[in-house]
Amino acid sequence: MTDPAPAPALRTLIVDDEPLAVERLQVICARLDGVQVVGTAGDGQAGLRLIEALSPDLVLLDMTMPLTDGLTVARKLGTQDNPPAVIFVTAHDEFAVEAFDLEAIDYVLKPVSPDRLQRAIQRVGSRRGKVKDRPAQESQWLTEFWVPHRSELVRIGATYVERIDAERDYVRLHVSAQAGGGQNFLLLQTITSLEERLDPEQFIRIHRSCILRRDRITGLRHEGLGVWSVETADGQVLRIGRTYLPNVKKMAGR
């Protein structure tokens, strides 16, 4: 029996306004199996023109560029029938939520390591293989978070997030032991803007600084004088803000 033919190399376009960053990506890609760099562009507009001309399989896309930034490029690609896969390669971690809203395959932080880029590229084949099976109507709610951790971004499924606390312009995600060993992660996002993108069937805001997974709530406690608290599965007692009390009581059928 003959061995199956290897998969064709991913025809890859690099879009970055920093010449040294482009050169580094070219060097790394040259050492990776299954990757063929077919062109480079120094800004978003040139990148869009080359994407139209070359029809690459993959775009390694910088986030911050003059005139047309990476998010704008990705949005325009999202209107195409068969867009290339996008991996953002950037020095900025604060755009991760917007990037994955645009169905980016991965979000790699600079300085890029060969191992990290290889892992990102390996995801391209598996993700693109599922496109045919994608349902016509996808969920409007967040199903995963990508959060900075050390020198990369970590994927956390929304089902593993037990509590979200506000910390000024950030939120802190408290993750269950099954996903992150009970860790917590900071994400640059306000709690109000995040609440709008969470499935209300799974999450409920109980305070101006706290959102809980509904299935973590085991009971309500009346403290007197109109003050109520929720009891959680891990034994915590968290006060309910007056603004959010009617919605919490409604959840409990009261």
C-alpha positions in Angstrom: 0.0 0.0 0.0 1.4 3.4 -1.0 1.6 6.2 1.6 -1.0 8.9 1.1 0.2 12.0 -0.7 1.1 14.8 1.7 -1.3 17.7 2.0 -0.5 20.6 -0.2 1.4 23.4 1.4 -0.6 26.3 2.8 -0.1 29.2 0.4 0.6 32.0 2.9 0.6 35.8 2.7 2.3 38.0 5.3 0.8 41.4 6.0 2.8 43.6 8.4 4.1 47.2 8.2 7.3 46.4 10.1 10.0 45.0 7.7 11.9 43.2 10.4 8.7 41.5 11.5 8.0 40.4 7.9 11.6 39.1 7.6 11.3 37.1 10.9 8.0 35.5 9.8 9.5 34.6 6.4 12.5 32.9 8.1 10.2 31.0 10.5 7.8 29.9 7.8 10.7 28.7 5.6 11.5 26.2 8.4 8.0 24.9 8.8 6.6 22.0 6.8 3.5 22.6 4.9 3.9 26.4 4.6 4.7 28.3 1.4 5.0 32.1 1.6 3.6 33.4 -1.7 3.9 37.1 -0.9 4.2 40.0 1.6 2.4 43.3 2.0 3.4 46.3 4.1 -0.1 47.7 4.8 -3.7 46.6 4.9 -4.8 47.9 1.5 -1.8 46.2 -0.3 -2.7 43.1 1.6 -6.3 43.1 0.3 -5.1 43.6 -3.2 -2.7 40.7 -2.9 -5.3 38.5 -1.4 -7.6 39.1 -4.3 -4.7 38.5 -6.8 -3.1 35.4 -5.1 -6.0 33.7 -3.3 -3.8 32.5 -0.4 -5.0 29.8 2.0 -3.6 31.7 5.0 -2.9 35.3 6.0 -0.5 36.1 8.8 -1.9 39.5 9.7 -0.5 42.3 11.8 -3.1 44.1 14.0 -1.9 47.7 14.1 -1.0 49.2 10.7 -1.5 52.8 9.3 -4.6 53.6 7.3 -6.1 50.1 7.1 -5.5 48.0 10.2 -5.7 44.2 10.6 -9.3 44.2 12.0 -10.5 46.1 9.0 -8.8 43.7 6.7 -10.3 40.7 8.5 -13.8 42.3 8.4 -13.6 42.7 4.6 -12.4 39.2 4.2 -15.3 38.0 6.2 -17.7 39.2 3.5 -16.1 36.9 0.9 -17.5 33.5 0.0 -14.3 31.6 0.6 -11.9 33.8 2.6 -8.4 32.7 3.6 -7.8 31.6 7.2 -6.4 34.5 9.3 -3.8 34.3 12.1 -3.3 37.6 13.8 0.4 38.3 14.6 0.7 41.3 16.9 2.4 42.9 19.9 -1.0 43.9 21.3 -3.1 41.5 23.4 -6.1 43.9 23.9 -7.7 43.1 20.6 -8.2 39.4 21.1 -11.9 39.5 21.7 -12.5 41.5 18.5 -10.2 39.2 16.6 -12.0 36.0 17.5 -15.4 37.6 16.8 -14.0 37.7 13.2 -13.3 34.0 13.4 -9.5 34.3 13.4 -7.8 30.9 13.7 -5.3 32.1 16.3 -3.8 35.2 17.8 0.0 35.1 18.2 1.9 37.6 20.2 5.2 39.1 19.2 8.0 38.3 19.5 6.9 35.2 17.6 8.5 31.9 18.5 8.7 29.1 15.8 6.9 26.6 18.1 4.0 29.0 18.8 3.5 29.8 15.1 3.6 26.2 14.2 0.9 25.3 16.7 -1.2 28.1 15.2 -0.7 27.0 11.7 -1.6 23.4 12.7 -5.0 24.6 13.7 -5.7 26.0 10.2 -6.1 22.6 8.6 -8.3 21.2 11.3 -10.5 24.3 11.5 -10.9 24.7 7.7 -11.8 21.0 7.5 -14.9 21.7 9.6 -16.2 24.6 7.5 -18.5 22.4 5.4 -20.1 21.1 8.6 -20.7 24.6 10.1 -24.4 25.2 10.8 -26.1 27.9 8.8 -26.9 29.9 11.9 -24.2 30.2 14.5 -24.7 31.3 18.1 -24.7 35.1 18.6 -23.1 34.6 22.1 -19.5 34.1 23.1 -18.5 30.5 23.2 -14.9 31.0 24.1 -12.4 33.5 25.5 -8.8 34.1 24.4 -6.9 35.6 27.3 -3.2 36.6 27.7 -1.2 34.2 29.8 2.6 34.6 29.9 3.8 35.0 26.4 0.7 33.7 24.5 -3.1 33.6 24.5 -5.0 30.8 26.1 -8.4 29.5 24.9 -11.0 29.1 27.6 -14.4 27.7 26.7 -17.3 29.8 28.1 -18.7 26.7 29.8 -15.6 26.7 32.1 -16.0 30.2 33.3 -17.7 30.2 36.7 -17.5 33.9 37.7 -16.5 37.2 36.2 -15.5 40.1 38.3 -15.0 43.7 37.2 -11.6 45.4 37.8 -11.9 48.8 36.3 -11.4 48.4 32.5 -10.6 44.7 33.0 -12.6 41.7 33.9 -11.2 38.7 35.9 -12.4 35.3 34.7 -12.5 32.6 37.4 -12.1 29.3 35.6 -13.2 25.9 36.9 -10.7 23.3 37.9 -11.5 21.1 34.9 -10.2 23.8 32.5 -7.6 25.9 34.2 -6.8 24.3 37.5 -8.9 26.9 39.3 -6.9 29.7 37.8 -8.2 33.2 37.0 -7.3 35.4 34.1 -7.5 39.2 33.4 -9.1 40.3 30.1 -9.1 43.9 28.8 -12.9 44.3 28.5 -15.5 46.1 30.6 -18.0 44.0 32.4 -21.0 45.8 30.8 -19.8 45.2 27.2 -18.9 41.6 28.0 -22.4 41.0 29.6 -24.0 42.0 26.3 -22.2 39.2 24.5 -22.8 36.4 27.1 -25.7 34.0 26.7 -28.3 35.0 29.3 -29.4 31.4 29.5 -26.0 30.6 31.0 -24.8 33.7 32.8 -26.5 36.3 35.0 -25.3 39.5 36.4 -25.9 39.8 40.2 -24.0 43.0 40.9 -22.4 45.8 39.0 -19.1 44.1 39.5 -20.0 40.4 39.2 -21.5 38.0 36.7 -22.1 34.3 37.6 -22.8 31.1 35.7 -26.4 30.3 36.5 -25.6 26.6 37.3 -23.1 27.8 40.0 -25.9 29.3 42.0 -27.3 26.9 44.6 -29.6 29.2 46.5 -30.7 32.7 47.5 -30.4 34.1 51.0 -32.5 37.0 52.4 -30.3 38.9 54.8 -33.0 41.3 55.9 -33.9 44.9 55.1 -34.3 44.1 51.5 -30.7 42.7 51.1 -30.3 39.4 49.3 -27.3 37.2 48.5 -26.6 34.2 46.3 -25.0 31.0 47.6 -22.6 29.3 45.1 -21.6 25.7 44.6 -18.2 26.3 46.2 -19.8 27.8 49.4 -19.4 31.5 48.7 -22.0 34.0 49.6 -22.2 37.0 47.2 -24.4 40.0 47.7 -26.9 40.8 45.0 -27.0 44.4 43.9 -30.5 46.1 44.2 -30.5 46.9 40.4 -30.1 43.2 39.6 -32.2 41.6 42.3 -35.5 41.5 40.2 -33.7 39.5 37.5 -32.1 37.1 39.9 -35.5 36.5 41.6 -37.1 35.9 38.2 -34.4 33.3 37.6 -35.5 31.6 40.8 -39.2 31.8 39.9 -39.9 34.3 42.6 
